[in-house]
C-alpha cells in the first residue's frame, strides 16, 4: 500500500492506494468515531462491493445504512440528490454520521455534495471503485450535480476525510470505463509531468492489461500530481484550472450528446485532442505533438474524433463553462507537452477552425 497526503492544514487527509484495502478496517477506523455510518453506492457497484464494505465496518462495531442510487451520469441531478437527503432524514442521521461514497465519480460527487449540505456539513469518506474516480474525482474536494444547461454547475468545494483506493475494484471495471479513466491519467502527463507522459507511452499496454504494479504506479503518480495542484490552489482561482485540460470541449460533448451517452473520460479524450489542435493553431505546439497526443489516446482505446453537434451548439454549450470570466471563454491549452496554461485570448476564427477540423478527424 502507498499513502499520500493532501496537505490542507487542519483539513489534510490521506489517500491510501493498494490491493485489498476494502477489507482493512483499521484504515477507516480513524474517520469513524461513532458506531454508525451511511454508505452511498449505486445499482452496479452494490452487488459487487457493498456487502464487503459493510462486513468490514461490522468488524469495528460500526453499523451502516446503505443508500443505493440508479447508475449513470444521467442521474447526477437534483432528483437523485433528494433520494440521499430523504434517506438521511428518514434514518435520523446526525451531524456526526459520516457518509461513505462507494462507487465512481458520479457517486463520489453526489455523496460529497450531500455531505457538504446535509445539516450544513457532515463528514465523508471517498471509496472510489473506478480508475477515473481513483485518479481524479475522489481527490480534491470538488462535489456537485449536473444541471440540464451545464455539467457540474451546482456544487461545493468540500474535502473528504479519507480516500481509500482499492485497486482490486478495477478487476470488475468494464474495458471502456478503464479507458475512460486513462484519459484523466494522460492529462496529468500533458499538463505538468512530461516524464510521466513518456512512461505512459511505454506502459499503456500494461495498463490496459490491468497489470497491478503498473496501475498502482499510475494511480499514485496521478494522485500525487493532483494533490500538489489542490494544495497550491484549492478553490481553482489559478493553477487548479489546468486540471481541466480537454474539459471545456469534453463537457460540451457530454451535455450536447445527452448525459450518459458519452463517458466523461471519452469526452475528455476528444476534448484533449481539440485543445491540442487549438494549441497548434496558436503555434504553441507542433503537428508532431498533436499526433503524439492523438496516438496515445488511441492506444488507450479512446475516441479522438468529435461528434458533430454543429459549431453554433459547441459555442453555446462552452459559454456555460465554469472557466468563463467577464463573459470570455477561457481554455486550458498546451504551450508544450508537460506545460499547460489557461488562455482567454483565443481568436474566434481559430476556435471555429478547431471545431470544424476535429469533427472530421
C-alpha positions, 0 to 999 in steps of 0.5 A: 500500500502507498499513502499520500497526503493532501496537505490542507492544514487542519483539513489534510487527509490521506489517500491510501492506494493498494490491493485489498484495502476494502477489507482493512478496517483499521484504515477507516477506523480513524474517520469513524468515531461513532458506531454508525455510518451511511454508505452511498453506492449505486445499482452496479457497484452494490452487488459487487462491493457493498456487502464487503464494505459493510462486513468490514465496518461490522468488524469495528462495531460500526453499523451502516445504512446503505443508500443505493442510487440508479447508475449513470451520469444521467442521474447526477441531478437534483432528483437523485440528490433528494433520494440521499437527503430523504434517506438521511432524514428518514434514518435520523442521521446526525451531524456526526454520521459520516457518509461513505461514497462507494462507487465512481465519480458520479457517486463520489460527487453526489455523496460529497455534495450531500455531505457538504449540505446535509445539516450544513456539513457532515463528514465523508469518506471517498471509496472510489471503485473506478480508475477515473474516480481513483485518479481524479474525482475522489481527490480534491474536494470538488462535489456537485450535480449536473444541471440540464444547461451545464455539467457540474454547475451546482456544487461545493468545494468540500474535502473528504476525510479519507480516500481509500483506493482499492485497486482490486475494484478495477478487476470488475471495471468494464474495458471502456470505463478503464479507458475512460479513466486513462484519459484523466491519467494522460492529462496529468502527463500533458499538463505538468509531468512530461516524464510521466507522459513518456512512461505512459507511452511505454506502459499503456499496454500494461495498463490496459492489461490491468497489470497491478504494479503498473496501475498502482504506479499510475494511480499514485503518480496521478494522485500525487500530481493532483494533490500538489495542484489542490494544495497550491490552489484549492478553490481553482482561482489559478493553477487548479484550472489546468486540471481541466485540460480537454474539459471545456470541449469534453463537457460540451460533448457530454451535455450536447450528446445527452448525459450518459451517452458519452463517458466523461473520460471519452469526452475528455479524450476528444476534448484533449485532442481539440485543445491540442489542435487549438494549441497548434493553431496558436503555434504553441505546439507542433503537428508532431505533438498533436499526433503524439497526443492523438496516438496515445489516446488511441492506444488507450482505446479512446475516441479522438474524433468529435461528434458533430453537434454543429459549431453554433451548439459547441459555442453555446454549450462552452459559454456555460463553462465554469472557466468563463470570466467577464463573459470570455471563454477561457481554455486550458491549452498546451504551450508544450507537452508537460506545460499547460496554461489557461488562455482567454485570448483565443481568436474566434476564427481559430476556435471555429477552425478547431471545431470544424477540423476535429469533427472530421478527424 
